[in-house]
Amino acid sequence: MLRRVRSTHRAGLVLIYVAIAMVAFVGFAALAVDVGHERLVKSQLQQAADAGARYAITGFSKGLQAAKDNAVAAAADNKADGTQVAINPNTDVEFGTWDANARTFTVLTGSAQSAANAIRVTARRTAAVGNPVQLIWSSMFGKSGADVSAHAIAVTSTYGFSVVGLSSIKVGKSVNIDSYNSSNGSYSGFPDDSSGNCASNGNITLASGSKIYGSCQPGKGKTLSASGATVTGSTAPLSYTLNYPAPVPGTAATTNDNANLPGAYFNSSTRDFTIPNNTSLTLPGGTYYVNNISWKAATIDFTGPVVFYITGSFFTFNNHVTTYQNLPENLKFEVTTATTVTYDFDQACNAVVYAPLADVTTLGQADDYGSIIANTLNMGTGWHVDETLGGAGVAGVVELVQ
């Protein structure tokens, strides 16, 4: 009899242990299922954030709003937990600077956002925004939802500065630099807005009397000489290295609109485009692949958006150029080689000058509008940055860094 009592007692203990183990097993199973579910949703949100950041930075050349719109659109092309991903352009899209050495992202606000070199996009499913990830098994233990988010940082090689001399900037006489937003109308007069940001990897020298409405920042360990000049923004040396790659013509080298250039002025063999003195010329929009440009005292009217890929020297002198709709984004000079560029107009020119390998000198009787990127930049004219360009005004190399 004693043996039977002991056997029954042991069986009862086993049942208790099994019951406890079952509860624990169910708990661990519930945790595993819900954790797996959270990780799946996080992976889906990460894909949305990656897409949003990449597409946002490609739109940055058209302005902050275009970048935000791109982020929202790209994220919405993805689903998380079966629901279309929605991001808030005002809180989930941030403009800042990325320090590749320290691997840190610094958020910029206000007008400083135009100098951003990176965009951070966050995709989230949280209680704070009213859409936490719903948990099935964990709700049995009092946890019905979980906050899950993912972020991505994309950088562009064409940083948010619009007046750049990679090796140096020298302002040889008193000039004014400020900014305006062409989408809001024409330039109103100096100073219009304060995003006339200048930068270099080298030293910057400003002539006495120059007025910069924006930041003017030399390179790491370099100096800004600005005695008698005014700079309203930051003059601190950059904490990172500017990187503006040479433009790549791509298919424009073989598929272009060179046939629209008058044979009297364009040599199809050498691809030199020379317009003699006192010539009036009307050109349609298109993509042109040329070697040397030499425009003297000419009057040129562009009737559509134009891109010139220039593989040789670029020389203009006493020109009157009318850009289509007077928008700088509609006239782009992209210089692919280490050459000399003389940019000289007797009336205001609206254009993007992108020549990161070239030594550029600006001259003339009037200020210019748009953006200008050079290797060395010697400025003899004022400049009014068009904020809608978002910096260089041309697409750069996009990379996800985090």
Helices and strands as residue ranges (DSSP letters): H 2-59, G 60-62, H 64-76, E 79-80, E 83-84, E 93-99, E 104-107, G 110-115, E 118-125, G 127-129, E 133-134, G 138-141, E 145-146, E 148-156, E 163-171, E 176-180, G 182-184, E 198-199, E 203-205, E 211-212, E 216-217, E 224-225, E 230-231, G 250-253, G 258-260, E 266-267, E 272-275, E 280-283, E 286-290, E 293-295, E 299-302, E 306-310, E 314-316, E 320-322, G 324-326, G 328-330, E 331-335, E 340-345, E 350-364, E 368-379, E 383-386, G 387-389, E 398-400
